[in-house]
Amino acid sequence: MSEPRQTPAAVVSGAIALLAGALLALGGCGDDAGTATAPDGVASDGFDAARAFSDLRAQVALGPRPAGSAANRRLTAKLARELRLAGVADVRIQHPLRNVVGVIPGRGDGYVVLGAHHDTVPGIPGFVGANDGASGVAAVLELARALPNPMPGPAVAIALFDGEEARAGDDFDASGLRGSRQYLDYARTAAQGSPPIGRIEAMVLLDMVGDCDLSIPREENSDEDLHDLFATADPELFAGTTGGIGDDHIPFLEAGIPAVDLIDFEFGPGGTPGRYWHTREDDLGNVCPESLDRIGGAALEALPRIGAG
C-alpha cells in the first residue's frame, strides 16, 4: 500500500475457497508459524470472518501479485468469479490495469464506491502482502456477500484496484495509484464499468485492515462525516486521528468526491508505518480473522447509512 505523506486536506468461496481449503494448516493469527485458524461460524450480522480469512489466505497462496504479473492475472479472474457468485451485477475486469469492478444495485440515487487494492508491492522477493492489500480485498469480498442486495440507499460500486503500488524503482508519487486514477478516468465517460463520475456520492477504502492489533483513526485527508459513520458503529476501533497517507482515496478527493481511507498504518512495532510494512513479515502470521470481522461488522452498519435519508 501507499506511502506515508502529507497531502493537502482539500485536495474469492468458489475457486479461491477450494484453494484456501487445501491451505487451512497454513493460516495464522499473530503466530509466526502461521498455525492459528479462523473462527467457526457466521456472525449474527452476516459477515463470515472464517470465509473472509480463507479469501485472504488464498490470495497469499498465489505469492507476489504485482501489477502486470501472471499471478495478478490469475487473481483478478478469481476475484471477478467470486463477485459474480456473490450476486454482484455487471462484474468486469477493466484494462489496461486490471481493476475488478461491479455493482450492488441500490433503491436510491447515485453510487458509493467501496474499494481495496489487490496488487502487491514489486521488488521485494517473497512479499505476499497478507495485510497490504489482501486483507482489504478479503473484507470487500465478504461485504459483497453480506450487504443487502439491493441496498436501501445508493448503489455500492465495488472497485478492487490494480496498480496502487508504484512500479519497481519508481517513487510513489510517480506511479502509485494508477488503478484508482484509471477508474476515475473511465468514470468521466461512464466506461468499462465505472459509474458516471457525477453520480458517485462517496468513496470508502479498506486497506491494511488485517493487523492483529487493529486501530483505525481518521486519516487527516479523509472525510470526517464518513469516518464518523464508522466511529458510531465501533467507537473504540475508529478513535483518534493520524497524518495524511497517499492511498487510493486521494484521486477521489481530488475529483471533489468525499472519501475515507480506513487503514491501520502502524503494522508491527516501531510506530508509523510499522516494522512489518513492505517486508516479508507481512504474512499470515501477522494478520487475524478477528480484525476482518470487526471491520466487516462496522462496515455492514455504516455503509447503508451513506446517502440514506
C-alpha positions as CSV (number, residue, x, y, z in Angstrom):
1,M,0.0,0.0,0.0
2,S,0.7,3.6,-0.2
3,E,3.3,5.9,1.2
4,P,3.1,8.0,4.3
5,R,3.0,11.6,3.2
6,Q,1.2,14.8,3.9
7,T,-1.3,15.6,1.3
8,P,-3.4,18.8,1.3
9,A,-6.6,18.1,3.1
10,A,-8.6,19.9,0.4
11,V,-7.5,18.4,-2.4
12,V,-12.9,-15.4,-3.6
13,S,-15.8,-19.4,-1.7
14,G,-15.7,-20.7,-5.4
15,A,-12.2,-21.5,-6.8
16,I,-10.5,-19.4,-4.2
17,A,-12.2,-21.2,-1.4
18,L,-11.2,-24.5,-2.8
19,L,-7.6,-23.4,-2.9
20,A,-7.9,-22.0,0.6
21,G,-9.3,-25.2,1.9
22,A,-6.1,-27.0,0.9
23,L,-4.2,-24.5,2.9
24,L,-6.1,-24.4,6.2
25,A,-3.0,-25.6,8.1
26,L,-1.1,-22.5,6.9
27,G,-3.5,-19.9,8.3
28,G,-2.5,-17.8,11.3
29,C,-3.4,-15.1,13.7
30,G,-0.4,-13.4,15.3
31,D,1.5,-16.7,15.1
32,D,4.8,-16.6,13.3
33,A,4.4,-20.3,12.4
34,G,1.0,-19.5,10.8
35,T,-0.9,-22.2,12.7
36,A,-3.9,-20.4,14.2
37,T,-7.2,-20.9,12.5
38,A,-10.1,-18.7,11.6
39,P,-13.1,-18.7,13.9
40,D,-16.0,-21.0,13.1
41,G,-19.5,-19.9,12.1
42,V,-21.0,-16.7,10.8
43,A,-21.6,-13.6,12.9
44,S,-25.2,-12.5,13.5
45,D,-24.6,-9.6,11.2
46,G,-23.9,-12.0,8.3
47,F,-20.2,-11.2,7.9
48,D,-18.4,-14.6,7.8
49,A,-14.9,-13.9,9.1
50,A,-13.8,-17.5,8.5
51,R,-14.7,-17.2,4.8
52,A,-13.0,-13.8,4.6
53,F,-9.9,-15.1,6.1
54,S,-9.9,-18.0,3.7
55,D,-10.1,-15.5,0.9
56,L,-7.1,-13.7,2.4
57,R,-5.2,-16.9,2.7
58,A,-5.9,-17.9,-0.9
59,Q,-4.5,-14.6,-2.2
60,V,-1.3,-15.1,-0.2
61,A,-1.0,-18.6,-1.7
62,L,-0.6,-17.1,-5.1
63,G,2.6,-15.4,-3.9
64,P,3.7,-11.9,-5.0
65,R,1.0,-10.3,-7.2
66,P,2.3,-7.1,-8.6
67,A,0.5,-5.3,-11.4
68,G,1.2,-7.0,-14.8
69,S,2.3,-10.3,-13.3
70,A,0.8,-13.8,-14.2
71,A,-0.2,-14.2,-10.5
72,N,-2.1,-10.9,-10.7
73,R,-4.0,-12.0,-13.8
74,R,-4.9,-15.3,-12.1
75,L,-6.1,-13.4,-9.0
76,T,-8.2,-10.9,-10.9
77,A,-10.0,-13.7,-12.8
78,K,-10.8,-15.4,-9.5
79,L,-11.9,-12.1,-7.9
80,A,-14.3,-11.5,-10.7
81,R,-15.7,-15.0,-10.4
82,E,-16.2,-14.6,-6.6
83,L,-18.1,-11.3,-7.1
84,R,-20.4,-12.9,-9.6
85,L,-21.1,-15.8,-7.2
86,A,-21.9,-13.1,-4.5
87,G,-24.6,-11.7,-6.7
88,V,-22.8,-8.6,-7.8
89,A,-24.0,-7.2,-11.1
90,D,-22.0,-6.1,-14.1
91,V,-18.8,-7.6,-13.0
92,R,-15.9,-7.0,-15.3
93,I,-12.1,-6.5,-15.3
94,Q,-11.0,-3.1,-16.6
95,H,-7.9,-2.7,-18.7
96,P,-5.1,-2.0,-19.2
97,L,-4.8,-2.0,-15.4
98,R,-6.9,-4.9,-14.1
99,N,-9.4,-3.2,-11.8
100,V,-12.1,-5.7,-10.9
101,V,-15.4,-3.8,-10.7
102,G,-19.1,-4.5,-10.3
103,V,-22.3,-3.1,-8.7
104,I,-24.7,-4.0,-5.9
105,P,-27.8,-2.1,-7.0
106,G,-29.5,0.4,-4.8
107,R,-33.0,1.7,-4.3
108,G,-31.7,5.3,-4.0
109,D,-29.8,7.5,-6.3
110,G,-26.1,7.5,-7.0
111,Y,-23.2,5.3,-6.0
112,V,-20.9,4.7,-3.1
113,V,-17.6,3.2,-4.2
114,L,-16.3,0.5,-1.9
115,G,-12.6,-0.2,-2.7
116,A,-9.4,-2.0,-1.9
117,H,-6.3,-2.8,-3.8
118,H,-5.3,-6.3,-4.9
119,D,-1.8,-5.7,-6.2
120,T,1.4,-6.2,-4.1
121,V,4.4,-4.0,-4.0
122,P,7.0,-5.2,-6.5
123,G,10.8,-5.5,-6.0
124,I,10.6,-7.3,-2.6
125,P,11.4,-11.0,-3.1
126,G,8.8,-13.2,-1.4
127,F,6.5,-10.3,-0.4
128,V,3.0,-11.8,-0.2
129,G,1.0,-8.8,1.2
130,A,-1.3,-10.6,3.6
131,N,-2.2,-7.3,5.1
132,D,-1.2,-5.0,2.2
133,G,-3.6,-5.4,0.4
134,A,-5.1,-9.0,0.7
135,S,-6.9,-8.0,3.9
136,G,-8.8,-5.2,2.3
137,V,-9.8,-7.3,-0.7
138,A,-10.9,-10.1,1.6
139,A,-13.1,-7.8,3.6
140,V,-14.7,-6.3,0.4
141,L,-15.4,-9.7,-1.0
142,E,-17.2,-10.7,2.2
143,L,-19.1,-7.4,2.3
144,A,-20.2,-8.1,-1.3
145,R,-21.8,-11.3,0.0
146,A,-23.3,-9.8,3.2
147,L,-24.6,-6.4,2.2
148,P,-28.2,-6.0,1.3
149,N,-28.9,-6.6,-2.4
150,P,-30.4,-4.2,-3.3
151,M,-29.0,-1.6,-1.0
152,P,-31.6,0.6,0.7
153,G,-29.9,3.8,-0.5
154,P,-27.3,4.4,-3.2
155,A,-25.8,1.5,-5.1
156,V,-22.4,0.2,-4.0
157,A,-19.8,0.2,-6.8
158,I,-17.2,-2.5,-5.9
159,A,-13.7,-1.5,-7.1
160,L,-10.7,-3.8,-6.4
161,F,-7.9,-1.7,-7.7
162,D,-4.8,-2.7,-9.6
163,G,-1.6,-0.6,-9.7
164,E,-1.9,1.0,-6.2
165,E,1.7,0.3,-5.6
166,A,4.4,2.2,-7.6
167,R,6.3,0.4,-10.3
168,A,9.6,-1.1,-9.2
169,G,12.2,1.6,-8.8
170,D,9.7,4.4,-9.1
171,D,8.8,7.0,-6.4
172,F,5.3,6.5,-5.2
173,D,4.2,10.0,-6.4
174,A,5.5,9.0,-9.9
175,S,3.5,5.8,-10.5
176,G,1.4,4.9,-7.4
177,L,-2.5,5.0,-7.5
178,R,-2.6,4.1,-11.2
179,G,-5.6,1.9,-10.9
180,S,-7.8,4.3,-9.0
181,R,-6.9,7.1,-11.4
182,Q,-7.8,4.8,-14.3
183,Y,-11.2,4.0,-12.6
184,L,-12.0,7.7,-12.4
185,D,-10.8,8.4,-15.9
186,Y,-13.4,5.8,-17.1
187,A,-16.0,7.3,-14.7
188,R,-15.7,10.6,-16.7
189,T,-17.3,8.8,-19.6
190,A,-19.1,6.0,-17.7
191,A,-16.9,3.5,-19.5
192,Q,-15.6,0.0,-18.6
193,G,-17.9,-0.5,-15.6
194,S,-17.1,2.8,-13.7
195,P,-20.2,4.6,-12.8
196,P,-20.7,8.2,-14.1
197,I,-18.4,10.4,-12.0
198,G,-21.2,12.9,-11.4
199,R,-23.2,10.2,-9.6
200,I,-20.5,9.0,-7.3
201,E,-21.6,10.2,-3.9
202,A,-18.8,8.9,-1.7
203,M,-15.9,6.5,-1.6
204,V,-14.8,4.1,1.2
205,L,-11.4,2.5,1.0
206,L,-10.3,-0.5,3.1
207,D,-6.5,-1.0,3.3
208,M,-4.3,-2.9,5.8
209,V,-7.3,-3.9,7.9
210,G,-6.0,-7.4,9.0
211,D,-3.4,-6.2,11.6
212,C,-4.0,-8.2,14.7
213,D,-3.8,-5.1,16.9
214,L,-6.3,-3.2,14.7
215,S,-6.9,0.6,15.2
216,I,-8.3,2.9,12.5
217,P,-8.0,6.6,13.4
218,R,-9.3,9.2,10.9
219,E,-6.6,9.8,8.3
220,E,-6.4,13.6,8.1
221,N,-7.4,13.9,4.4
222,S,-10.4,11.6,4.9
223,D,-13.9,13.0,5.1
224,E,-14.8,13.4,8.7
225,D,-18.5,12.7,8.3
226,L,-17.8,9.4,6.6
227,H,-15.4,8.4,9.3
228,D,-17.9,9.3,11.9
229,L,-20.4,6.8,10.5
230,F,-17.9,4.1,11.2
231,A,-16.9,5.5,14.6
232,T,-20.6,5.4,15.6
233,A,-20.6,1.7,14.7
234,D,-17.4,1.0,16.7
235,P,-16.2,3.9,18.7
236,E,-13.2,2.2,20.2
237,L,-11.8,0.9,16.8
238,F,-12.3,4.2,14.9
239,A,-10.9,6.6,17.6
240,G,-8.3,9.4,17.1
241,T,-6.6,10.9,14.1
242,T,-3.5,10.3,12.1
243,G,-1.5,12.1,9.4
244,G,-2.1,12.1,5.7
245,I,-1.5,8.9,3.8
246,G,-1.2,8.5,0.0
247,D,-3.7,5.9,-0.9
248,D,-6.5,5.1,-3.4
249,H,-8.9,7.6,-1.8
250,I,-6.7,10.6,-2.9
251,P,-7.8,10.7,-6.6
252,F,-11.5,10.7,-5.4
253,L,-10.8,13.6,-3.1
254,E,-9.0,15.4,-5.9
255,A,-12.2,14.9,-8.0
256,G,-14.3,16.5,-5.3
257,I,-15.8,13.3,-4.0
258,P,-16.0,12.7,-0.2
259,A,-13.7,9.8,0.6
260,V,-12.4,8.0,3.7
261,D,-9.3,5.7,4.0
262,L,-10.0,3.1,6.6
263,I,-6.4,2.0,7.3
264,D,-4.2,0.9,10.2
265,F,-0.8,2.3,9.2
266,E,1.0,1.1,12.3
267,F,1.7,-2.5,11.2
268,G,4.0,-4.0,13.7
269,P,6.3,-2.4,16.2
270,G,8.0,1.0,15.7
271,G,5.2,3.4,15.0
272,T,4.0,4.5,11.6
273,P,4.2,2.6,9.2
274,G,5.4,-0.2,11.5
275,R,8.2,-2.8,11.1
276,Y,6.2,-5.3,9.0
277,W,5.2,-2.8,6.3
278,H,6.6,-3.6,2.9
279,T,8.7,-6.5,4.3
280,R,8.3,-10.3,4.1
281,E,6.9,-10.1,7.6
282,D,3.6,-9.0,6.0
283,D,2.5,-12.7,6.1
284,L,-0.2,-14.9,7.5
285,G,1.4,-14.9,11.0
286,N,0.7,-11.2,11.4
287,V,-2.9,-10.9,10.4
288,C,-6.0,-12.0,12.2
289,P,-9.6,-13.1,11.2
290,E,-10.9,-11.2,14.3
291,S,-9.8,-7.9,12.7
292,L,-11.6,-8.7,9.5
293,D,-14.7,-9.5,11.5
294,R,-14.5,-6.2,13.3
295,I,-14.0,-4.0,10.2
296,G,-16.7,-6.0,8.4
297,G,-19.2,-5.6,11.2
298,A,-18.7,-1.9,11.3
299,A,-19.0,-1.6,7.5
300,L,-22.2,-3.5,7.4
301,E,-23.7,-1.0,9.8
302,A,-22.2,2.1,8.3
303,L,-22.4,1.6,4.5
304,P,-26.2,1.5,4.3
305,R,-26.3,4.9,6.1
306,I,-24.2,6.7,3.5
307,G,-26.6,8.8,1.4
308,A,-29.6,7.4,3.4
309,G,-32.4,9.8,4.1
